Amino acid sequence: MIDSVEYCLTYAKPGGGYFFCTSNVPFHGMPPERYQLVLDVYRRMKKY
């Protein structure tokens, strides 16, 4: 999961205009700790 988030942020951020989200809500059945992991990676990599 970390690799997927890092890939999206690495290749989609350049140039701006990229929205990082799960859709409108995390999907039913996703363990909260996995969602927190995604947010942690985002917070680490969000700066341009």
FENQUIGI-V643788 format. One record per residue. N is the residue number from 1. RES is the residue in three letters. PSI is psi in radians with two decimals (NA if undefined). NEAR is the number of other ideal C-beta (glycine too) atoms within 10 Angstrom. Layout:
# FENQUIGI-V643788
N_RES_PSI_NEAR + N_RES_PSI_NEAR
This chain:
# FENQUIGI-V643788
1_MET_-0.73_10 + 2_ILE_-0.76_11 + 3_ASP_-0.70_8 + 4_SER_-0.75_10 + 5_VAL_-0.79_18 + 6_GLU_-0.68_14 + 7_TYR_-0.86_10 + 8_CYS_-0.79_16 + 9_LEU_-0.63_16 + 10_THR_-0.75_10 + 11_TYR_-0.27_9 + 12_ALA_-0.40_13 + 13_LYS_-0.72_15 + 14_PRO_2.26_9 + 15_GLY_-0.24_7 + 16_GLY_3.08_7 + 17_GLY_0.13_7 + 18_TYR_2.26_12 + 19_PHE_2.16_5 + 20_PHE_1.96_15 + 21_CYS_2.98_8 + 22_THR_-0.10_11 + 23_SER_-2.19_6 + 24_ASN_-0.41_5 + 25_VAL_2.73_9 + 26_PRO_2.49_16 + 27_PHE_2.61_8 + 28_HIS_2.30_5 + 29_GLY_-0.15_5 + 30_MET_2.15_12 + 31_PRO_2.34_9 + 32_PRO_-0.59_8 + 33_GLU_-0.50_7 + 34_ARG_-0.73_11 + 35_TYR_-0.72_15 + 36_GLN_-0.66_11 + 37_LEU_-0.78_14 + 38_VAL_-0.79_18 + 39_LEU_-0.67_14 + 40_ASP_-0.77_12 + 41_VAL_-0.75_19 + 42_TYR_-0.83_15 + 43_ARG_-0.61_9 + 44_ARG_-0.58_12 + 45_MET_0.07_15 + 46_LYS_-0.41_10 + 47_LYS_2.47_6 + 48_TYR_NA_8
